[in-house]
Amino acid sequence: MNTNKGYVAFVGAGPGDIGLITTKGIECLKKADIVLYDRLANPRLLRFTSKDCVFIYCGKLPNNHIMRQEKINETLVAEALKGKYVVRLKGGDPSVFGRVGEEAEAIAAYDIPFDIVPGVTSSIAASAYAGIPVTHRDYSTSFTIRTGHACKKNEAAIHHKPKQEAIGDTLAYYMGVKGLPGICESLIAQGKASDTKAAVIEWATLGKQRVVEGTLETIVEKVKEAKLGNPALTIIGDVVQLRSSIAWFEKKSFYQKKLLIAKSSSEESVLERYFSKNGAEAYAFPTIKSNPHSYTAEELQLIVNAERLIFASVEGVELVFTQLFKANYDVRDLPRQIEHLSDKTRKELEKRGIHSLKASYDKRSAILIGNEQAIEKQAFSDNLLALPSHTIEIDERFQEVNERLLTENQWETVIFPNKRSIDLFLQEWRKFSTENPMELSFAAIGQSVQEYAVKQGFNHIDEQVQQVLDNQKWKCES
């Protein structure tokens, strides 16, 4: 009998914006052997996991449960009993309409240890991002959370008739688009005025957030006209009127702009962070992983004996220093002249107390270290020896995520940081979408990259995005 029980962490992913997950939640993801995640948990959070972590998509689409609750419970138990650290990643807070009670009961029945890591609950976050405080001393002294999604067990409870004082000043309904007509009718019947303010918030806290305002009498028709769908939260109460004066998220310079950032390295995308922070729905694609090269003793000896070292990537710096240290070398054994190809690499060397020079390809002998695919395209000569530090591969674990995000969103613009990112983008785009990628606008870092994009068939430059890239604001503000 296997007594090596693992561990389960029920982690609140927050409402969508990846900055709203807790530090403890991120720590759990970093330790995870396996993650079970829902549609409402931002899949970008999966990047915090190790490269060996396994992902399981549980789906949970309205009326289309890809993985039924019983199967989720069974999987949590089975994987934990194998001794694995399992993370159950849930949108918002796992204890607010997140079924954490049912799943934790299943775990507890097998005496498997577990944590419940709270998250920012979606209703409060959605209201805040829409410019609606759920309480205000002039308008609301109470806040009530309700489910707007009927099932056999709660259908009667959704439209029950509480005492007027139990209705609450501000009401939040989760996943209530389909049931919105019944919700509004029921509230009016319970004594709420038909002109009570209401707002429905779709994809809250993300760049694709949309908000529709109305009253209990008009909100249903307005939601239909705007074609809002789940995930959406409905906020009802006088506090909704504050939105006209304190709405802030819509004022972001790239609000509702839908941007893809083409990637050619495994480094986290600075551009994705910058544009997301400024209101865009931004996604770095494709997701890439690096496979490190293990240097032989002879190769390490070549590195320390080189006249010059040229680092072509951040990953190369990390890998070389790690392997040299394990082989009992340290920074004092490195060549006196060390050079870099990019500012990112320069900064990585500075962290290790090394002032490097901008790389120059002259006649002096040198060793070039970096991504194998990238350095093989450099202008080699007899005096330049290339020692690949790692290879870049597509991270196949993100296939489901890429397919869903590329087809669910109407992307407008793609950003190309370098020429290789264009080739990879076109290669991977065609795996997930039948749309013509050349219909996207584009922006590029550097004139040569822009010219290469045009050569590949892209012909419409997004001037707003290109201006940001040209003046390099994204480097300062990310």
Secondary structure, DSSP 8 states (H G I E B T S, - for coil): ------EEEEEE-BSS-GGGS-HHHHHHHHH-SEEEEETTS-GGGGGGS-TT-EEEEEE-BTTB-SS-HHHHHHHHHHHHHTT-EEEEEESB-TTSSS-HHHHHHHHHTTT--EEEE----HHHHHHHHTT--S-BTTTBS-EEEEE----TTTHHHHT----HHHH-SEEEEES-STTHHHHHHHHHHTT--TT-EEEEEESTTSTT-EEEEEETTTHHHHHHHHT--SSEEEEESGGGGGHHHH--GGGSTTTT-EEEEE-SSSS--HHHHHHHHTT-EEEEES-EEEEE----HHHHHHHHH-SEEEE--HHHHHHHHHHHHHTT--GGGS-SEEEESSHHHHHHHHTTT---EE----SS-EEEEEEHHHHTTS---TTEEEEEEEEEEE-GGGHHHHHHHHHHS---EEEESSHHHHHHHHHHHHHH--S-GGGSEEEESSHHHHHHHHHHT---B-HHHHHHHHHTHHHHH-
